[in-house]
Amino acid sequence: MSIVFLVRVVCAFLDQSMPYQHVIIAGVNKCGTTSAFRYLADHPEVCASSIKEIRFFVQEPYESSDSSHDEYLSYFSHCKNKRVLLEASPSYFSWGQEVANRIVRLIPNVRIIVILRNPVDRLYSYYRSAFVYDNYANALLSDVSFAEFVDIALKADQDNE
């Protein structure tokens, strides 16, 4: 997906009557949320949150109030005269309807971008990144093929049921 296309799609769905618009990127890990966040943040009308993954709406206990709205906006205190306030917290996706309701209660006109990826490609990307970024996984999996990794992941998933 090109960044120009992504920016056009986001801009097409903005509420033109609002002085600024909140846009949240959700999804699953290894699906491109960081890239989308960076590309959109480079647009001159977009201001990204001070940290990429705020995870504001998955904090427990969660309370929706005026003070929580102010707390949320504090992540955008550096944003002046920008049309879009952007956050990316992929973990929102896994929380489902509960977090969606929290978001909409606090930011009623929010636009949410959900990014998904082919599960096999995503698993392979996770497998490859484990060797690059995760020293613990690297030590454990140094001699594990992708096929063996899939078997380990399936067994772990069955054990968690």
C-alpha positions in Angstrom: 0.0 0.0 0.0 1.4 3.4 -0.9 1.6 6.2 1.6 -0.2 8.5 -0.8 -3.1 6.1 -1.0 -3.2 5.7 2.8 -3.2 9.5 3.4 -6.0 10.0 0.8 -8.1 7.3 2.4 -7.7 8.8 5.9 -8.4 12.3 4.7 -11.5 11.2 2.8 -13.0 10.0 6.0 -12.2 13.0 8.2 -15.0 15.1 9.6 -14.5 18.4 7.9 -16.6 20.3 10.5 -14.1 19.4 13.3 -11.1 21.6 14.1 -9.1 18.4 14.5 -9.7 14.7 14.1 -8.5 11.8 16.1 -7.2 8.8 14.1 -6.2 5.6 15.9 -4.3 2.7 14.2 -5.1 -0.7 15.6 -4.2 -4.2 14.4 -2.1 -7.1 15.2 1.6 -7.3 15.7 3.8 -7.7 12.6 1.2 -6.2 10.3 2.5 -2.8 9.5 1.1 -0.6 12.2 4.5 1.0 12.9 5.1 1.7 9.2 1.6 3.2 8.8 2.1 5.3 11.9 5.4 6.7 10.7 4.2 7.4 7.1 1.1 9.2 8.3 3.0 11.1 11.0 5.2 12.5 8.2 2.2 14.3 6.6 2.2 18.0 7.4 -1.4 18.0 8.7 -0.8 15.1 11.1 0.6 15.2 14.6 1.6 11.8 16.1 1.3 11.1 19.8 4.4 11.6 21.9 4.8 7.8 22.1 3.5 5.3 19.4 1.7 2.8 21.6 -0.1 4.8 24.3 -2.3 1.8 25.2 -4.5 4.4 27.0 -7.8 2.5 26.6 -6.5 -0.9 27.8 -5.2 0.4 31.2 -6.9 -1.2 34.1 -8.8 0.1 36.0 -10.2 2.3 33.2 -12.4 5.3 34.0 -14.0 7.6 31.4 -14.2 11.2 32.7 -13.2 14.7 31.8 -9.8 14.2 33.6 -9.2 11.0 31.6 -9.9 13.0 28.4 -7.4 15.6 29.5 -4.9 12.8 30.3 -5.3 11.3 26.9 -4.9 14.7 25.2 -1.6 15.2 27.2 0.0 12.7 24.7 -0.7 15.4 22.0 0.3 18.5 24.0 3.1 19.2 21.4 0.6 19.3 18.6 -0.3 22.8 17.5 -2.4 23.7 14.5 -2.6 20.2 13.2 -5.7 18.7 11.6 -5.2 15.1 12.6 -4.1 13.7 16.0 -2.6 10.2 15.4 -2.1 7.3 17.7 -1.2 3.7 17.0 -1.8 1.0 19.7 -2.2 -2.4 18.0 -3.2 -4.0 21.3 -6.6 -2.2 21.0 -7.6 -4.8 18.4 -7.2 -7.8 20.7 -9.4 -6.2 23.4 -12.3 -6.1 20.9 -15.7 -4.4 21.6 -14.7 -3.4 25.2 -11.9 -1.1 24.1 -13.9 0.1 21.0 -16.7 1.3 23.4 -14.1 3.0 25.6 -12.6 4.8 22.7 -16.0 6.0 21.3 -17.2 7.2 24.7 -14.1 9.4 25.1 -13.6 10.4 21.4 -17.0 10.1 19.7 -15.8 11.2 16.2 -12.7 9.1 16.1 -11.6 7.3 13.0 -10.0 3.9 13.5 -7.7 2.2 11.0 -7.5 -1.6 11.5 -4.5 -3.3 9.8 -4.5 -7.0 9.3 -2.1 -9.4 7.6 -2.1 -12.8 6.1 -1.6 -15.0 9.1 1.1 -17.2 7.5 3.1 -14.1 6.4 2.6 -12.6 9.9 3.8 -15.8 11.6 6.9 -16.0 9.4 7.7 -12.3 10.1 7.4 -13.0 13.8 9.7 -16.0 13.5 12.3 -13.9 11.6 12.1 -11.0 14.0 12.5 -13.3 17.0 16.1 -13.9 15.9 16.8 -10.3 15.3 15.2 -8.5 18.2 14.7 -11.1 21.0 17.9 -12.4 22.5 15.9 -14.9 24.7 14.0 -16.3 21.7 17.2 -16.3 19.7 19.0 -18.4 22.2 16.0 -20.8 22.4 15.3 -21.0 18.7 18.7 -20.7 17.1 18.4 -24.2 15.5 14.7 -24.2 15.0 13.4 -24.2 11.4 10.2 -22.3 10.5 8.3 -25.6 10.3 9.4 -26.6 13.8 8.5 -23.1 15.0 5.0 -23.5 13.6 4.7 -26.8 15.5 5.9 -25.2 18.7 3.5 -22.3 18.3 0.5 -24.7 17.6 1.4 -26.7 20.7 1.7 -23.6 22.8 -1.7 -22.4 21.6 -3.3 -25.8 22.4 -1.7 -25.7 25.9 -3.3 -22.3 26.5 -6.8 -23.4 25.6 
